[in-house]
Amino acid sequence: MSHAKILKMVQLALLSALIIVLQQIVIPLPGGLTLSLVLIPIVVGAVLHGPSAGTFLGGVFGVVVSFLVITGRAGELSTMMWIANPVVTVATCLLKGIAAGLVAGLIAKAFSQKRYLGIMLAAAAAPIVNTGIFLLALFTCFYNVMQEFADKIGMAGTSMIYFALVILVGINFLIEFAANLVFSPAIVRIVDAVKKVG
């Protein structure tokens, strides 16, 4: 096995471990939601090794999130979704992670000649895809759950569009989006420096 393949496997293993660790560090947000910075290693892997690596790392993320949902450690809304429809809940967890990694990898590959523009676009795309698929699932499969959750936290009668976009994902999305833009390029530079030494 070539040195490059071994290095890639080691980096993907380390990024997978980082995803598992970061997903355990859950930052509580108002309304029973949680924030995680786990998209950063997904973007880094997608940029360094392409769409297949992004897809793999997104899948790792999806499996870990599914486990946290099943064990009741992913926030109250996720628990309610699991109770309402376990299959669609797990499918949503997997799909949003896999798609975020895949899209980040495809964008980075498409902009390989303009590397840092590609990194920034990939870093921006991952939280957009991740959050977009979650919102799509809420509005198509879990609308009643979302309404029940709004009632539970004292927001009965609120427009569900406002509730979803502002209350449920607004703060979370903005922080994840900003963190990806700030940290992903810096981490890729560090890994690039390590690759040159190796």
Secondary structure by P-SEA (a helix, b strand, c coil): ccaaaaaaaaaaaaaaaaaaaaaaccccccccbbbbccaaaaaaaaaaccaaaaaaaaaaaaaaaaaaaaaccccaaaaaaaaacaaaaaaaaaaaaaaaaaaaaaaaaaaccaaaaaaaaaaaaaaaaaaaaaaaaaacccaaaaaaaaaaaccccccaaaaaaccccaaaaaaaaaaaaccaaaaaaaaaaaaaac
